[in-house]
Amino acid sequence: FSLDRLKGHMDELRNLAEETLHPVARGYLGQNFFNADLDALHAELVANPWVEDVAVRRGWPDTVEITLRERVAFGYWGEREMVDVNGYRFQPTEVRQPGPWPQLAGPDGHEKDLIKTYQQARALLDPVGLKLVKLVQDERRAWWLTFDSGLEVYLGREQFEQRLQRLARVYPRILAAQAERIAVVDLRYVNGFAVRWKTGSPDPTAG
């Protein structure tokens, strides 16, 4: 008996393409039903960065059954990687799903924390007209936020939630009218903030 047919179970594909997967599986057709190395087939399929989980088994009398789950991306991580919704970092060779994707960067092992923080920040800031596109926790554990307008906000290491809430309060009341002129807002002050303007005096202006 030989393996002559493929049977696949796949959810809707976003970044995987069936035309990429089928040639891999077809390479095992025609092999002896009992001796075909399906472990090797499994290894080839799971080597694709977009494959989160795959099961391969023989289906009597001549079928290879493949059940596959595609990895669900959350956004970019650093310069070359992506991170999925479970906080797993991977490096795809191709991204077929259209963006825009948020950009995250931080210490190793903090992937899930950054995803959660990004989601919390979006929920708080979207209603005041600030769309977060990049969240960075640097090597000193200080936080940087970048918005779709190009505005950067520095929150420092301490009191992240309190400073984020302060930004949500002061942006629509004080900063929004001059947002196009602002390069950086520094919120490390106890009861205020400092602004660095795109043009004009290079010295920060306290608020």
Secondary structure as GFF3:
##gff-version 3
##sequence-region A 1 207
A	DSSP	beta_strand	5	10	.	.	.	ID=ss1
A	DSSP	alpha_helix	18	26	.	.	.	ID=ss2
A	DSSP	alpha_helix	38	46	.	.	.	ID=ss3
A	DSSP	beta_strand	51	59	.	.	.	ID=ss4
A	DSSP	beta_strand	63	70	.	.	.	ID=ss5
A	DSSP	beta_strand	73	77	.	.	.	ID=ss6
A	DSSP	beta_strand	81	84	.	.	.	ID=ss7
A	DSSP	beta_strand	89	90	.	.	.	ID=ss8
A	DSSP	beta_strand	103	105	.	.	.	ID=ss9
A	DSSP	alpha_helix	111	125	.	.	.	ID=ss10
A	DSSP	three_ten_helix	126	128	.	.	.	ID=ss11
A	DSSP	beta_strand	132	137	.	.	.	ID=ss12
A	DSSP	beta_strand	143	147	.	.	.	ID=ss13
A	DSSP	beta_strand	152	156	.	.	.	ID=ss14
A	DSSP	alpha_helix	160	170	.	.	.	ID=ss15
A	DSSP	pi_helix	171	175	.	.	.	ID=ss16
A	DSSP	three_ten_helix	176	181	.	.	.	ID=ss17
A	DSSP	beta_strand	182	186	.	.	.	ID=ss18
A	DSSP	beta_strand	194	197	.	.	.	ID=ss19
A	DSSP	beta_strand	205	206	.	.	.	ID=ss20
###
